[in-house]
Amino acid sequence: MTIAIISDTDTSLPKSSLDEFGIRQASITIHFGEEILKANLEITDEQLIERVNLEGKLPTTAAPSPGDFVEVYQEAFDGGADEIICLTVSGEVSATYQAALAAKDLLPGKEITVVDTKSISMGQGFMVLKAAEMARERKSREEILAAVEDVRERTHLFAALETLKFMAMGGRVGNLTAEMANIFSIKPILTIKDGKLDLLEKVRTRKKAWSRVLELTAAGLGNGEIDKIFILQVAAKQEAEEFEKLLRETIPCPVVIQMTELTPGLSVHTGAGLVGVAFTTKE
């Protein structure tokens, strides 16, 4: 019994991970007026940031359509899958879950299980990775579903924003708030809460914000051990490399820490400069 793992592009998973496990994704789309671009495939974080800065206007985003999911499901079945487990970004922030369910109904007689991960970014990504690892090991659907729920409870994500400009442009915070944050060098810290990337606290200066992210990371790890870990960044690769050095001084890390982009479906809200860490602890 071959189980294919499907997700969407809000996982923040790098292409290397997707390719390694044969994970297929339906794309969140980025809309600049009439122009529609598929996240990660046709536009990257850096390209999105550059274009917003040039045009002075945020694009809108849209969940994959049921038709997009049907296409991805059919590709998996044509590739030899006997059944599919599709793990979507939280239904609290996107219509992706409903689209994936609707697509299932368009393929009657096919074994398709759709799961709302109730998470986002690498919170969702770690669940998808676990499912793909277990599918490769020929584990059953029931075993995979139980395991991914456990992964959610062992996942931590902390990231420091560089700017509130994009949130102000999108109406998520007021322009005055964003302006004052810029004047006083206030750097909000994000975490995953109730399936969303949510504001945890505000810290002045990037140095202090990074220190706070590292403190939160150490507290989240406690006496446990790292299972998987990724560094997240938005158009800030050099800064992320600097952050990695500090991270290694703070907690025991594996020899290799993968770096990944947040993904355009999410970076449209954060803007450039975000740096953070996502990790799971061992059972």
Buried (B, 14 or more C-beta within 10 A) or exposed (E): EBBBBBBBBBBBBBEEBBEBBBBBBBBBBBEBEEEBBBBBEBBBBBBBBEBBEEEEEBBEBBBBBBEBBBBBBBEBBEEEBEBBBBBBBBBEBBBBBBBBBBBBEBBEEBBBBBBBBBBBBBBBBBBBBBBBBBBBEEBEBEEBBEBBBEBBEBBBBBBBBBBBBBBBBBEEBEEEBBEEBBEEBBBBBBBBEEBBBEBBEBBEEBEEBBBBBBEBBEEBBEEEEBBBBBBBBBBBEEBBEEBBEEBEEBBEBEEEBEBBBBBBBBBBBBBBBBBBBBBBBEE
